[in-house]
Amino acid sequence: MTIMSDKVGKYNIKAVSNMLGIHAGTLRAWERRYDLVKPVRNEAGHRLYTDEHLKVLKWIIDQVNRGFTVGQAVELLDREEVLRSPEIGSEPLNQIESMKTNIQTALLNFDETTATDHLDHAFNMFSTERVVISILGDILAEVGDLWEKGKILTAHEHYVTAYIRTRIGMVFQSLPVNGLLPKVICVCAPDETHEIGLLVFTFYLRRRGYDTIYLGGGIPGEDVIKIIEETRASFTVISVTMKDHISSGLSLLDQIHESFTDVKAGVGGAAIDHINPDLKKKYNHSIIGHHDDNWLDWMKT
């Protein structure tokens, strides 16, 4: 099923990510798991993708947007037919990227009406999961980064966060629960108030039927321990967005592991990239990846 090409690779992984609306981490995972494409490497060891690679990846993404799983799409793939199809455009932004930009721009201008029009259109065009993760989730990450760098005001960040929290919450409440799947507690690290990334992760789990208990931010560590005991949850997910809260997040992780032998706890969020190498090695099995392709892998470990 691997697509080989003798053509020269000309797109780096960031360009492919932007053109196709797929996280770089997701792309790397697909390469490992499905042996889908084999990008060439330049002298620096960086991946370079050909037009043929992009055709195959775009076809897979189109099938996923229609409701197939990645595995099903790979099984359906007829590479000869795909490669005979007309050339795909090499525009830097695809529809999802364009919609994301339009929504983000409107929100940063406090224009809720325009943002809602674009978001409703996105929900009509793509799956709910793709909109929540690839559009709303990415907007939150980018707006948070802009705020940390002082490029937008706190008011901007709060406004965007409140809007997206409301929209995800509207979707979240309608999702059913599979009673046969484990119960999962989702909570921010003590003192952590940035909870939207956790909400996106919780949505991802609930979408797959997990019985999720969303606690959000501002919950003391001792309360989390009591709630795990009271609910008999099998998993606890701790979100850490700000670097200052890494220590308290890892401390809560340790408390859970010390208090329960049958509860799996993990930590994720933007701040995880800032853990020093020694700590990252120590907590390797408890670190949840940034992207949706990593999340269920961690749950199944």
C-alpha positions as a Python dict, from the first residue, in 0.01 Angstrom:
ca = {
    (1, 'M'): (0, 0, 0),
    (2, 'T'): (303, 227, 33),
    (3, 'I'): (325, 498, -229),
    (4, 'M'): (671, 524, -379),
    (5, 'S'): (779, 798, -615),
    (6, 'D'): (1091, 880, -809),
    (7, 'K'): (991, 1243, -822),
    (8, 'V'): (1177, 1498, -616),
    (9, 'G'): (1021, 1585, -283),
    (10, 'K'): (945, 1954, -259),
    (11, 'Y'): (706, 2007, 34),
    (12, 'N'): (825, 1997, 395),
    (13, 'I'): (599, 1861, 665),
    (14, 'K'): (482, 2208, 775),
    (15, 'A'): (373, 2292, 421),
    (16, 'V'): (184, 1963, 390),
    (17, 'S'): (20, 2025, 727),
    (18, 'N'): (-104, 2366, 610),
    (19, 'M'): (-210, 2251, 264),
    (20, 'L'): (-410, 1951, 382),
    (21, 'G'): (-522, 2067, 726),
    (22, 'I'): (-356, 1778, 908),
    (23, 'H'): (-133, 1799, 1215),
    (24, 'A'): (229, 1712, 1153),
    (25, 'G'): (212, 1465, 1442),
    (26, 'T'): (-89, 1294, 1284),
    (27, 'L'): (95, 1269, 953),
    (28, 'R'): (397, 1107, 1115),
    (29, 'A'): (171, 862, 1299),
    (30, 'W'): (-2, 762, 974),
    (31, 'E'): (336, 696, 814),
    (32, 'R'): (437, 469, 1103),
    (33, 'R'): (108, 289, 1147),
    (34, 'Y'): (-12, 243, 789),
    (35, 'D'): (311, 275, 587),
    (36, 'L'): (105, 510, 374),
    (37, 'V'): (375, 725, 216),
    (38, 'K'): (752, 734, 237),
    (39, 'P'): (879, 1091, 209),
    (40, 'V'): (1236, 1139, 98),
    (41, 'R'): (1486, 1301, 331),
    (42, 'N'): (1701, 1600, 253),
    (43, 'E'): (2061, 1637, 373),
    (44, 'A'): (1940, 1770, 708),
    (45, 'G'): (1717, 1465, 753),
    (46, 'H'): (1389, 1656, 709),
    (47, 'R'): (1093, 1494, 535),
    (48, 'L'): (1012, 1611, 183),
    (49, 'Y'): (685, 1512, 15),
    (50, 'T'): (604, 1481, -355),
    (51, 'D'): (285, 1572, -540),
    (52, 'E'): (201, 1201, -550),
    (53, 'H'): (229, 1182, -173),
    (54, 'L'): (-5, 1478, -140),
    (55, 'K'): (-260, 1316, -371),
    (56, 'V'): (-271, 1004, -159),
    (57, 'L'): (-290, 1194, 169),
    (58, 'K'): (-563, 1424, 38),
    (59, 'W'): (-767, 1124, -77),
    (60, 'I'): (-736, 962, 267),
    (61, 'I'): (-839, 1285, 440),
    (62, 'D'): (-1140, 1321, 210),
    (63, 'Q'): (-1258, 971, 307),
    (64, 'V'): (-1212, 1046, 678),
    (65, 'N'): (-1420, 1362, 635),
    (66, 'R'): (-1694, 1143, 484),
    (67, 'G'): (-1702, 928, 798),
    (68, 'F'): (-1454, 646, 733),
    (69, 'T'): (-1183, 562, 981),
    (70, 'V'): (-823, 600, 861),
    (71, 'G'): (-785, 222, 857),
    (72, 'Q'): (-1096, 180, 643),
    (73, 'A'): (-975, 450, 404),
    (74, 'V'): (-638, 278, 364),
    (75, 'E'): (-814, -50, 281),
    (76, 'L'): (-1026, 126, 16),
    (77, 'L'): (-731, 307, -139),
    (78, 'D'): (-669, 231, -507),
    (79, 'R'): (-338, 407, -559),
    (80, 'E'): (-335, 377, -938),
    (81, 'E'): (-675, 544, -965),
    (82, 'V'): (-577, 815, -717),
    (83, 'L'): (-253, 892, -899),
    (84, 'R'): (-435, 916, -1232),
    (85, 'S'): (-666, 1184, -1092),
    (86, 'P'): (-604, 1551, -1182),
    (87, 'E'): (-332, 1736, -996),
    (88, 'I'): (-439, 1884, -665),
    (89, 'G'): (-385, 2251, -609),
    (90, 'S'): (-82, 2360, -414),
    (91, 'E'): (-254, 2655, -248),
    (92, 'P'): (-109, 2713, 102),
    (93, 'L'): (-446, 2696, 279),
    (94, 'N'): (-721, 2443, 230),
    (95, 'Q'): (-1086, 2493, 321),
    (96, 'I'): (-1043, 2403, 687),
    (97, 'E'): (-746, 2636, 726),
    (98, 'S'): (-940, 2916, 557),
    (99, 'M'): (-1242, 2863, 780),
    (100, 'K'): (-1022, 2859, 1087),
    (101, 'T'): (-860, 3186, 984),
    (102, 'N'): (-1197, 3350, 918),
    (103, 'I'): (-1341, 3242, 1252),
    (104, 'Q'): (-1032, 3345, 1446),
    (105, 'T'): (-1017, 3685, 1277),
    (106, 'A'): (-1383, 3751, 1351),
    (107, 'L'): (-1349, 3653, 1716),
    (108, 'L'): (-1041, 3870, 1766),
    (109, 'N'): (-1251, 4156, 1626),
    (110, 'F'): (-1531, 4071, 1873),
    (111, 'D'): (-1759, 3995, 1577),
    (112, 'E'): (-1964, 3703, 1709),
    (113, 'T'): (-2216, 3709, 1424),
    (114, 'T'): (-1955, 3661, 1153),
    (115, 'A'): (-1769, 3399, 1356),
    (116, 'T'): (-2091, 3203, 1407),
    (117, 'D'): (-2177, 3218, 1036),
    (118, 'H'): (-1838, 3075, 944),
    (119, 'L'): (-1852, 2812, 1220),
    (120, 'D'): (-2201, 2696, 1125),
    (121, 'H'): (-2077, 2659, 768),
    (122, 'A'): (-1783, 2451, 892),
    (123, 'F'): (-2017, 2220, 1086),
    (124, 'N'): (-2219, 2172, 766),
    (125, 'M'): (-1907, 2094, 562),
    (126, 'F'): (-1710, 1867, 795),
    (127, 'S'): (-1761, 1620, 1077),
    (128, 'T'): (-1826, 1759, 1424),
    (129, 'E'): (-1506, 1604, 1552),
    (130, 'R'): (-1296, 1759, 1279),
    (131, 'V'): (-1441, 2104, 1344),
    (132, 'V'): (-1390, 2081, 1719),
    (133, 'I'): (-1033, 1948, 1701),
    (134, 'S'): (-891, 2095, 1379),
    (135, 'I'): (-1066, 2432, 1385),
    (136, 'L'): (-1174, 2524, 1738),
    (137, 'G'): (-887, 2342, 1907),
    (138, 'D'): (-629, 2503, 1680),
    (139, 'I'): (-782, 2849, 1728),
    (140, 'L'): (-750, 2810, 2103),
    (141, 'A'): (-387, 2707, 2074),
    (142, 'E'): (-301, 2997, 1844),
    (143, 'V'): (-489, 3256, 2049),
    (144, 'G'): (-322, 3129, 2366),
    (145, 'D'): (16, 3165, 2199),
    (146, 'L'): (-66, 3520, 2084),
    (147, 'W'): (-170, 3611, 2438),
    (148, 'E'): (146, 3466, 2594),
    (149, 'K'): (357, 3668, 2349),
    (150, 'G'): (167, 3987, 2434),
    (151, 'K'): (29, 4027, 2083),
    (152, 'I'): (-334, 4038, 2198),
    (153, 'L'): (-503, 4160, 2515),
    (154, 'T'): (-631, 3941, 2797),
    (155, 'A'): (-979, 4054, 2692),
    (156, 'H'): (-927, 3901, 2347),
    (157, 'E'): (-816, 3570, 2494),
    (158, 'H'): (-1108, 3558, 2740),
    (159, 'Y'): (-1362, 3646, 2472),
    (160, 'V'): (-1242, 3377, 2230),
    (161, 'T'): (-1219, 3119, 2508),
    (162, 'A'): (-1570, 3191, 2634),
    (163, 'Y'): (-1718, 3168, 2285),
    (164, 'I'): (-1548, 2838, 2204),
    (165, 'R'): (-1628, 2691, 2545),
    (166, 'T'): (-1996, 2760, 2482),
    (167, 'R'): (-1995, 2609, 2133),
    (168, 'I'): (-1812, 2293, 2238),
    (169, 'G'): (-2041, 2260, 2539),
    (170, 'M'): (-2346, 2269, 2311),
    (171, 'V'): (-2209, 1973, 2116),
    (172, 'F'): (-2077, 1791, 2421),
    (173, 'Q'): (-2410, 1753, 2601),
    (174, 'S'): (-2572, 1567, 2312),
    (175, 'L'): (-2318, 1285, 2296),
    (176, 'P'): (-2421, 940, 2430),
    (177, 'V'): (-2217, 727, 2672),
    (178, 'N'): (-2121, 362, 2630),
    (179, 'G'): (-2159, 204, 2973),
    (180, 'L'): (-1910, -69, 2883),
    (181, 'L'): (-1621, 176, 2842),
    (182, 'P'): (-1411, 302, 3137),
    (183, 'K'): (-1498, 612, 3336),
    (184, 'V'): (-1253, 899, 3288),
    (185, 'I'): (-1198, 1203, 3511),
    (186, 'C'): (-1071, 1508, 3320),
    (187, 'V'): (-922, 1786, 3531),
    (188, 'C'): (-671, 2069, 3509),
    (189, 'A'): (-360, 2078, 3726),
    (190, 'P'): (-415, 2259, 4057),
    (191, 'D'): (-415, 2640, 4000),
    (192, 'E'): (-443, 2590, 3621),
    (193, 'T'): (-729, 2795, 3477),
    (194, 'H'): (-679, 2734, 3103),
    (195, 'E'): (-924, 2450, 3051),
    (196, 'I'): (-1035, 2459, 2689),
    (197, 'G'): (-768, 2217, 2568),
    (198, 'L'): (-896, 1975, 2830),
    (199, 'L'): (-1251, 2030, 2709),
    (200, 'V'): (-1147, 1937, 2354),
    (201, 'F'): (-981, 1621, 2483),
    (202, 'T'): (-1291, 1537, 2689),
    (203, 'F'): (-1508, 1587, 2381),
    (204, 'Y'): (-1284, 1347, 2188),
    (205, 'L'): (-1333, 1077, 2452),
    (206, 'R'): (-1707, 1136, 2490),
    (207, 'R'): (-1745, 1120, 2112),
    (208, 'R'): (-1616, 763, 2138),
    (209, 'G'): (-1855, 672, 2416),
    (210, 'Y'): (-1631, 709, 2721),
    (211, 'D'): (-1809, 808, 3042),
    (212, 'T'): (-1627, 1134, 3112),
    (213, 'I'): (-1642, 1345, 3428),
    (214, 'Y'): (-1527, 1693, 3332),
    (215, 'L'): (-1403, 1889, 3634),
    (216, 'G'): (-1222, 2170, 3454),
    (217, 'G'): (-990, 2407, 3639),
    (218, 'G'): (-946, 2525, 3996),
    (219, 'I'): (-988, 2185, 4165),
    (220, 'P'): (-753, 2115, 4461),
    (221, 'G'): (-550, 1796, 4436),
    (222, 'E'): (-702, 1646, 4750),
    (223, 'D'): (-1048, 1689, 4600),
    (224, 'V'): (-943, 1503, 4286),
    (225, 'I'): (-827, 1209, 4497),
    (226, 'K'): (-1164, 1199, 4678),
    (227, 'I'): (-1358, 1215, 4352),
    (228, 'I'): (-1157, 929, 4200),
    (229, 'E'): (-1238, 721, 4506),
    (230, 'E'): (-1604, 819, 4504),
    (231, 'T'): (-1664, 760, 4134),
    (232, 'R'): (-1431, 461, 4095),
    (233, 'A'): (-1295, 607, 3774),
    (234, 'S'): (-1044, 397, 3579),
    (235, 'F'): (-859, 690, 3420),
    (236, 'T'): (-763, 1042, 3522),
    (237, 'V'): (-639, 1296, 3270),
    (238, 'I'): (-456, 1607, 3398),
    (239, 'S'): (-418, 1910, 3172),
    (240, 'V'): (-128, 2155, 3209),
    (241, 'T'): (-122, 2458, 2981),
    (242, 'M'): (104, 2705, 3163),
    (243, 'K'): (467, 2621, 3243),
    (244, 'D'): (427, 2747, 3600),
    (245, 'H'): (186, 2463, 3674),
    (246, 'I'): (399, 2171, 3555),
    (247, 'S'): (518, 2096, 3907),
    (248, 'S'): (169, 2086, 4058),
    (249, 'G'): (42, 1876, 3767),
    (250, 'L'): (315, 1616, 3811),
    (251, 'S'): (265, 1624, 4188),
    (252, 'L'): (-103, 1540, 4142),
    (253, 'L'): (-3, 1262, 3903),
    (254, 'D'): (224, 1117, 4173),
    (255, 'Q'): (-51, 1143, 4435),
    (256, 'I'): (-290, 946, 4214),
    (257, 'H'): (-36, 673, 4146),
    (258, 'E'): (45, 648, 4516),
    (259, 'S'): (-320, 639, 4621),
    (260, 'F'): (-456, 395, 4360),
    (261, 'T'): (-300, 88, 4204),
    (262, 'D'): (-582, 35, 3954),
    (263, 'V'): (-616, 389, 3817),
    (264, 'K'): (-421, 501, 3513),
    (265, 'A'): (-332, 871, 3521),
    (266, 'G'): (-182, 1081, 3246),
    (267, 'V'): (-78, 1440, 3191),
    (268, 'G'): (-104, 1644, 2872),
    (269, 'G'): (-123, 2000, 2745),
    (270, 'A'): (95, 2268, 2591),
    (271, 'A'): (327, 2294, 2893),
    (272, 'I'): (443, 1934, 2856),
    (273, 'D'): (689, 2042, 2588),
    (274, 'H'): (872, 2241, 2855),
    (275, 'I'): (936, 1950, 3092),
    (276, 'N'): (1309, 1893, 3127),
    (277, 'P'): (1445, 1576, 2963),
    (278, 'D'): (1500, 1388, 3290),
    (279, 'L'): (1142, 1443, 3406),
    (280, 'K'): (1009, 1359, 3060),
    (281, 'K'): (1194, 1030, 3072),
    (282, 'K'): (1064, 957, 3424),
    (283, 'Y'): (701, 1027, 3328),
    (284, 'N'): (724, 894, 2974),
    (285, 'H'): (437, 643, 3011),
    (286, 'S'): (213, 906, 3170),
    (287, 'I'): (254, 1175, 2903),
    (288, 'I'): (-35, 1208, 2660),
    (289, 'G'): (54, 1338, 2315),
    (290, 'H'): (-69, 1669, 2174),
    (291, 'H'): (-267, 1529, 1882),
    (292, 'D'): (-578, 1317, 1846),
    (293, 'D'): (-386, 1027, 1689),
    (294, 'N'): (-192, 991, 2017),
    (295, 'W'): (-487, 1010, 2253),
    (296, 'L'): (-652, 673, 2201),
    (297, 'D'): (-309, 510, 2174),
    (298, 'W'): (-244, 628, 2529),
    (299, 'M'): (-587, 512, 2646),
    (300, 'K'): (-522, 164, 2507),
    (301, 'T'): (-168, 128, 2645),
}
